Amino acid sequence: MAIEIRPARSDDGVALREIERLAGDRFRSEGLDSVADDDPASIEVLAEYARAGRGWVAVDSSDLPIGYVIVDVVDGAAHIEQISVRPDRQGSGVGRSLIDRVRRWAKAAGRSSLTLTAFVDVPWNGPLYAHLGFAVMREAEIGPGLRAIQHDESERGLDPARRVCMRLDLPGPIAPVGRDTSSVDM
């Protein structure tokens, strides 16, 4: 099944916030109501990611968003700040396609890895990212930027014992990004 990924647009904010809210509800089943209740990024913040070229949206055949990812650069790596997929589309390759799009952007930008933070014990979080090739980083591998993210997460009430920093190395030659809109078979 081909999944279309396009650059985020400034006017996507309302739809992206709704996707994150819907996807966040799943955390209630893991006793993480505070994650489910956390407000998504503001429309203004999401628009800034779009303007900066660091946000992508998976869309259905009517160009309606079904998932999205936003990316920062942290400690020299492309850092997945947020990735969310509508619950009715989870498990269909949307998240994998979004990560693949970030991987291509990161390689074209000269980044050697992707990073993210995840819950080590939530099945669709840390274990899923491990299945996709991410590895838990050792303490000595965590740079000051990721440490600051860990600190912020802890300040927001996330249990640091349940959170890990993960990295996916991007070996090989840098691939051209090509057109902004891409379809990825998954």
C-alpha positions in Angstrom: 0.0 0.0 0.0 1.4 3.4 -1.0 1.4 6.1 1.7 1.7 9.6 0.5 3.9 11.9 2.5 4.0 15.6 1.8 5.6 18.6 3.6 3.6 20.0 6.4 1.8 23.2 5.7 1.1 26.2 8.0 -2.7 25.5 7.8 -2.3 21.8 8.9 -2.2 22.7 12.6 -5.8 22.0 13.6 -5.7 18.5 12.0 -2.3 17.7 13.4 -3.4 18.6 17.0 -6.4 16.4 16.6 -4.3 13.5 15.4 -2.0 13.9 18.4 -5.0 14.0 20.8 -6.5 10.9 19.3 -3.2 9.0 19.3 -2.4 10.1 22.9 -5.6 8.6 24.3 -4.0 5.2 23.7 -1.5 5.9 26.6 -4.4 5.7 29.1 -4.3 1.9 28.7 -0.7 2.0 30.0 -1.6 4.2 33.1 -0.1 7.3 31.4 -3.1 9.6 31.6 -0.8 12.6 31.9 0.6 11.8 28.5 -2.9 11.5 27.1 -3.9 14.8 28.7 -0.8 16.7 27.6 -1.6 19.5 25.1 -0.3 19.0 21.6 2.1 21.6 20.2 0.3 24.9 19.4 -0.9 25.8 15.9 1.8 28.5 15.8 4.6 26.0 16.8 3.4 23.5 14.2 3.3 26.3 11.5 6.9 27.1 12.4 8.0 23.5 11.8 6.2 23.7 8.4 7.9 27.0 7.5 11.3 25.6 8.5 10.8 22.5 6.4 11.0 20.2 9.4 7.5 18.7 9.3 5.9 16.1 7.1 2.3 14.8 6.9 0.9 11.5 5.8 -2.3 12.0 3.9 -5.2 9.9 2.6 -6.4 10.1 -1.0 -8.3 13.3 -0.2 -5.2 15.0 1.2 -6.6 14.7 4.8 -3.8 14.2 7.3 -3.6 10.8 9.0 -0.2 11.2 10.6 2.6 13.6 11.1 6.2 14.0 12.3 8.1 17.1 13.3 11.9 17.2 13.6 14.6 19.2 15.4 18.3 19.0 15.2 19.7 18.0 18.6 23.4 17.2 19.3 24.0 17.1 15.5 21.3 14.5 14.9 17.9 14.7 13.3 15.7 14.4 16.4 12.1 13.2 16.1 10.3 15.7 18.3 6.8 14.2 17.8 5.3 11.5 15.6 1.6 10.7 15.8 -0.7 8.6 13.7 -4.5 8.4 13.8 -5.5 5.3 15.8 -7.6 3.9 12.9 -4.4 4.0 10.7 -1.9 2.7 13.2 -0.2 -0.5 12.2 -0.6 0.2 8.5 2.9 1.5 7.8 2.1 5.2 8.2 4.6 5.8 11.1 7.3 3.8 9.3 6.7 5.9 6.1 7.0 9.1 8.1 10.3 7.9 9.7 11.6 6.9 6.3 10.9 10.4 5.1 12.8 11.9 8.0 15.6 9.5 7.3 15.9 10.7 3.7 15.8 14.3 4.8 18.4 13.7 7.5 20.8 12.0 5.1 20.4 14.8 2.5 21.1 17.3 5.3 24.3 15.5 6.2 23.0 14.0 9.5 24.4 10.7 10.5 21.6 9.6 12.8 18.1 10.0 14.0 17.2 10.2 17.7 14.1 10.2 19.7 12.9 9.6 23.3 10.5 6.9 24.0 8.9 4.8 26.7 10.9 1.7 27.2 7.9 -0.5 28.2 5.1 0.8 26.0 4.7 -1.7 23.1 4.0 0.8 20.4 6.8 3.0 21.6 10.3 1.9 22.6 9.9 -1.8 21.4 8.4 -0.6 18.1 11.3 1.8 17.5 13.7 -1.0 18.3 12.0 -3.1 15.7 12.5 -0.3 13.2 16.3 -0.3 13.9 16.6 2.3 16.7 18.9 1.3 19.6 18.8 2.5 23.2 21.7 4.9 23.8 24.2 4.3 26.6 24.6 7.1 29.1 28.0 8.1 27.6 26.4 8.5 24.2 23.7 11.0 25.3 24.8 14.6 24.5 23.8 17.8 26.2 20.8 18.5 24.0 19.2 15.1 24.6 20.0 15.5 28.4 18.1 18.8 28.3 15.1 17.0 26.6 15.3 14.3 29.3 15.3 17.0 32.0 12.3 18.8 30.4 10.4 15.5 30.2 11.1 14.8 33.9 10.0 18.3 34.8 6.7 17.6 32.9 6.1 14.5 35.1 7.4 11.8 32.9 9.1 9.0 34.9 12.8 9.0 33.8 13.0 5.3 34.7 10.5 4.6 31.9 12.1 6.8 29.3 15.0 6.1 27.0 17.0 8.0 24.3 17.2 6.0 21.1 19.3 6.4 18.0 19.1 5.1 14.4 22.5 5.4 12.6 22.2 6.4 8.9 25.1 4.7 7.2 25.8 4.9 3.5 25.9 7.7 0.9 23.5 10.6 1.2 20.4 10.0 -0.9 18.8 12.9 -2.8 15.5 14.1 -1.3 13.9 14.6 -4.7 10.4 16.0 -4.9 8.8 17.2 -1.7 5.8 14.9 -2.1 6.7 11.2 -2.0 5.0 7.9 -1.9 6.5 5.1 0.0 5.4 1.5 -0.2 5.1 -0.3 3.1 
